[in-house]
C-alpha cells in the first residue's frame, strides 16, 4: 500500500485512511443553503427593484473578489502574498460574509479536498466524481467524514488569533450587522437581495466552478500520477475573478496569479497588484517563485506561457 501524502496542515499517521468514510447529510449546512435559496428567490418575486439588483451585484463582487478569492483563498489559505494584519482580517471577514464558512472551516474544507486529490486514489466526494445533480447534493448539502482521519493542524498565528476565533464561532451571525445596515438603507428588498440571494448565488457558483473545473476544459499543465486533475474554464475570468483558472491553480497552488497564460483575465490578481501599488501587499508569489510540483507536465505550448518566463508582476 502506498503511503498517504501529507501536506503542511494535513498530517497523516499510520492509522490514517483517505478512503474509509461515508457521505453524510450535514443538516446545518443544508438548511443554511436551502433557507437562503428560498429567501433569495422570494426576494426576486416580492421585491423586483433595480436598486436591490445593484446592491446584490456590488456586494457579490466585493465579497467574492476581495473576500473569497483574495482574502480567504490566496492570502489566508495559500499565503501567496503578505498584507498588514488589519487588512488581512478585513479581507478574511469579507470572505466569511460570502456565507460558505468561517476562516477555520474554509481552511479545513480546502485543505482536506486538496489532500484527498493528492493521493493515488481520491474518493468520489472530494473528486467531484459524481454526475451534475448528485454532485450538487453532495457538495451543497453533505460532508465526507473519515473514520480514520489525518491530523489537521492550522498554524498557531491563525488558529490562536482572537479575531479569527471569534469570526469562526459566529460566522453565520456575521450576516446580521450587514443585514441591519441594508434594511436601514433600503428596506427588505435590499436585505433579501443583498443577503439571501447573494449567499445562494455565491454558494451555487462556487460549487459550479468546482464541479466543472474537475471534469474537463482547457489544460496548460497536468500533474502526472494523480487521479484528479484541474481544468481551466475559459471565458469566466471576469465573473469568477480568476477562480476559473483551476488547472493553473493545480499546477501552481502557491501563486497569487491564477490567470498565468496570455489573455487569461484575473481580476483578483489585479486587485492584489493595486494593493501592492498602495503599499498594502508585498512578497507576491508567482508560478516561478517555487520549484515545480512533482509530476508537473506541460500539456500544450502557448507563446509566453511557461512559468519561468512569467514576468515579476
N, C-alpha and C positions, 0 to 999 in steps of 0.2 A: 504494500500500500504506500502510495506517495505521501510524504509528509505534507501537512497543510501549510500553506503560505501565511506568514504573519505580516501585519502592516504596523505602522507606527503606533496606532491606537488599539488595533485588534491583535491580541496576543494569544497564540494557540498553545495548548498543552497537550500531552499525550492522550488525554481523555476527550479532547475536542473533536466534534463531528460536525462537518458543514452540511450534512445531508439528513441527519436524524432530527426531523422536526415535522410540523404539520401546519397547514394553512388554517388559521383560526379567525373567526369573525371578531373584530375589535369594536365593541359597542360604542364607546365614546367617540372613536374616530369616525365610524359610520354615521352615527346620529348627528355629529357636528356637520358632516358633509351634507347629509340629507336636509337638515334644518336650514342651512344657508342656501341650498338649491331651491327649496320651497319658498323661502322668503325672497330670494332673488328674483325668481320668476313672478312672484306676486307683485314685486315692485315694478316689473316691466308692465304688468297688466293694469295695476291700480294707479301708478304714478308715471305715465309716459311723459317725460319732460326733457327738453334739450339741456337744461342746466344740470339735471341729475346725470344725464349721459356724459356730460363734460366732466363732472366730478368723478364718475366711475373711471373714465379714461385716464384722467390725470393721476388719480390715486393708484390705479393699477400700474401705470407706467413707472411711477416713482417707487412703489413698493417692490415691484418685480425687478427693476433695473438696479437701483441703488441699494435696495434691501436684500432681495433674494440672490440675484446674480453676483453682485459685487460684495455686499456685506457678508452674507451667510456663506456663499459658495467659494468665491475666490479669496476672500480675506480670512474669515473665521475657520473654514474647513481646510483650505489648501495653503493658506499663508503665502499667497502668490505676490503680495506686496505688503508694505508696512504703512500704518497710519497712526496718528495720535490716538490715545485710548478713548478720549471723548468722542472722536469721530467714529472709531470702530464700534463703540457701544451704540451710537446713533444709527449707524448702518445696520447693525445686527438687530436693533429694535425694529427698524423698518422691515427687515426680513421676517421678523416674528409677526408683524402686522399682516403679512401675506396670508397667514392663517393655516399654515401646514403644521407647525410645531414650534416649540421653544428652541433656544440655541443648542442645548444638550441633545434634545430629541432629533434635531436636524443633523447634528454631527453623527449620532448613533445610526440613524437611518441611512445616511450617505455612506458612512464607512463600512457598515455591515454589508450593504449591497456591493460596494467596491471589493470588499474582502471575498465575498462569495464569487464574484465574477473573475477573481484572480486564481481560483482553484482549478484543478484539472477537470472537475465536474461541478457545474453550477445548477442547483435545483431550479425548477420552473418559475417559482415566485420571484426570486431576485434576478432571474434571467429574462423576465418578461416573456416567458416561454409559452404563454397561452394565446388563444385567439383574442380578437378585439374585445368582445363583451366579457369574457371570463377574466381577462387581464384587468379590465376596468373594475370588476368586482374585487378581485384580489388586491389591487393596489390602492383603491379608494376606500375599501371597507374592511380589509383584513390585514393581518400581520403573519409573519412566519417565525414563531418562536422555536428555538432549537432545544432539544432535550439535553444536549451536552455542548453548551455554547462556549466560545472563547472568552478570555478575559478582555473586558473593554475598559480602557483607561484614557480619560481625557487629560490633557496636560494641566498641571496644577494652576498655572496662571489663568486658565479659563475656568476650570472646574471650581476653583475657590474664589472666583471673582464675585463679590456680593451683588453687583448689578445683574450679572448673568444668572445667578442663582435665584434672584427674585423674579426675573422675567420668565425663567423656566417654570417656576411654581405657578405663575399666574398667566401663562401665555394666552389662554383663551380670553381672560378678563382684560387683556391689553386692548381689545377692541372697544371697551366701554368708554374710555375718555374720548376716543376719536368719534364714536357714535354720538356722544353728548354734544361735541362740537358741531358735528354735521347737522344734528337736529336743531341746534340753536341758529345755525346759519341758513339752513334750507328746509327744515321740517322733515317729515317722514320720508319724502321722496329721496332726499339725499342719504338718509340712513339706509334705506332698502337697497339703493344702487351703490352707495359708497362702501357699505359693509358687506351685506349678504351676497349681492350679485357679484361683487368683486372677488370675494373669497371663493364662491362657487366656480367662477370662470378661471381664477388663478390655479386652483387645485386641479380642475379638469385639464387645463392647458399644460400644467406640469406633467400630469400623467401622460397626455397625448404625446408630448415630445419624448418622454422616456420610453413609451411603447414603440413608436416608430423608429426612434434612433437606435434601438437594439434589434431591429428587424432587417431593414435594407436601406440603401441610399448610397450617396457618394462616399468613397473611402480614399483618402490620401495615404493612409498608413493602416497597418493591422498589427496585432500582437500575436505572433506565432505561438502555437501550443495552447492557446486558451479557447474555451468553448464559447465565450460571449465576446462579441466584437461590437464596437461603437461605429455608428454611421452618421454622416452629415446630412442635414435636411435643407438643401439649397432653397433660397427664396424666402426663408423665415427669419433671417437675421434681425430685421428691424422689430418685428413683433415679439421675438423671444429675447431680444437684447444680447444676442450672441450665443445663447444656450443651445441653439440648434446645431452647432458645430461639435456634436458629441463624439464623432470619430476622431477629430483633432484632440479633444479632451482626453480620450482614452490613450492617445499617443503621448500627450504632454500634460499630465494631470497637474503638474506644478505651475503651469504657465498662466499668467494673468490674461494673456491674449488667447482667445478661443478661435477667432477667425484668422488663422495663420496663413491661409493661401491668399493670393491676389483676389480682389473683388468679393471677399467674404466679409460682409458688414458685421461689425461687433460693437454696438453702442455701449455695452458695458465696459469694454476696454477704453473707448473714447472718454467715458466718464472718469476712469482711473487716470488717464493722461491729463484730463482737466484738473483733477485733484493734484497731480504732480506739479502742474504749472502754478498752482496756488500754494505750493509748498506743503501740501497735506498728504502726499503719498511719496514713498521712496522705496528703493530696493525692489523695483518692479521686476519680477522674474518672467522670462520669455522661454520659448521652446528650447533654445540653445543654452539656457542658463544651467542646466544639469545634464549629466550623462544620459544617453538614450536608455529607455526602458529595455530590459532584457526581452529579446524576441521582436523588437520593433522592426518592421519591414515596410519599405516603401512600396505602395501599390501602383501608383501612376505618376509619371513625371509631368510637372507643370512648371513653367518658367517662374523662377524666383520663389519656389515653394519649399525648397529644402531647409530644414530647421537651422543649419549652420549659416545659411545666407540671410536669415531674417535680420532686419535692422534692430538697433537697440531699442527703438520706440516704435 
